[in-house]
Amino acid sequence: MRFDNAFTASGNASPAATISGANTTLNSPSFMTLDAAADRLYVANTGDLSVVIFDGVSTKTGIVNIAPTRTIAGVQTGLLQPTDVALDKGRDLLYVADDVDIFVFTSASAATTNGNVPFARDISPGFTVSAIFLDATNNRLFVADQAADAVAIFDNASTLNGPVKATRVVQGVATHLAVPSGVTVDGAGRLIVSNVGNGTTILPTITIYANAAIADGNLAPVAEITGSNTGMVTPDQIVVDRTGTGTLYNADPGAARIAVFGSLNTANGNISPTRPINGANTGMTVGSQPVGVALDNTR
């Protein structure tokens, strides 16, 4: 679904476009990433064991039952359970989180990167990957590890291959990490993690850590968004608009909504979203599991 006017969209808004139907091949899609300049959307299509790529996404209107522009799938791709995608535009690389692997495909923007194409590298971090974020400028990869309540950080991401050891790991009681499900870095260079919690004693939380470039060890967050006012149930993918004071967008399948937290630079505590996008008109339901979100702040 695409909601126009992302800077102001709120409440029971209707999507401007919905990519849906048999031609799309979408089957339990998970996280996504957007190349805004190319107007190109990459989606981890978990149920179809593929990554699907749609060009011209800003131009679609209404319910659109279209085939992907490209589909990366097949034995040579290595894809068995793709759940997240990240793009390095400068190096033209596509990273795909897939269970205990992160597959890297070259020539990500090329029409020839289509079908049963072999991966160029297979990064094996030694755990099941729940989410990834690539800081392409600094060639740094952030990887969420739900089982260990940790975020592993890998420098020199474009050179990684095979079994690798993290450069640094944020982990420990002080971190308040609890089933981390989404990870990103904001405009202030802070590491931001969405945490599902344990469903009983540990609430869903968005934890924020100073200086993502050197974050390591049993690091306490500098801010935490948590509590009943947040309305969070199962916060999944997060994306940040880094302009101004920062705005965080969070897909929450348990709440069937996108929660928007403005003034991210100072956001903390048991706060309500600045704007929740939810309601019957949105098309988002608990059953439809809206887990992924991407932002085009250029349109």
Secondary structure, 3 states (H helix, E strand, C coil): CECCCCCCCCECCCCCEEECCHHHCCCCEEEEEEECCCCEEEEEEHHHCEEEEEECHHHCCEEECCCCCEEECCHHHCCCCEEEEEEECCCCEEEEEECCEEEEEECCCCCCCCECCCCCEEEECCCCCCEEEEECCCCEEEEEECCCCEEEEECCHHHCCEECCCCEEEECHHHCCCCEEEEEECCCCCEEEEECCCCCCCCCEEEEECCCCCCCECCCCCEEEECHHHCCCCCCCEEEECCCCCEEEEEECCCCEEEEECCCCCCCECCCCCEEECCHHHCCCCCCCCCCCCCCCCC
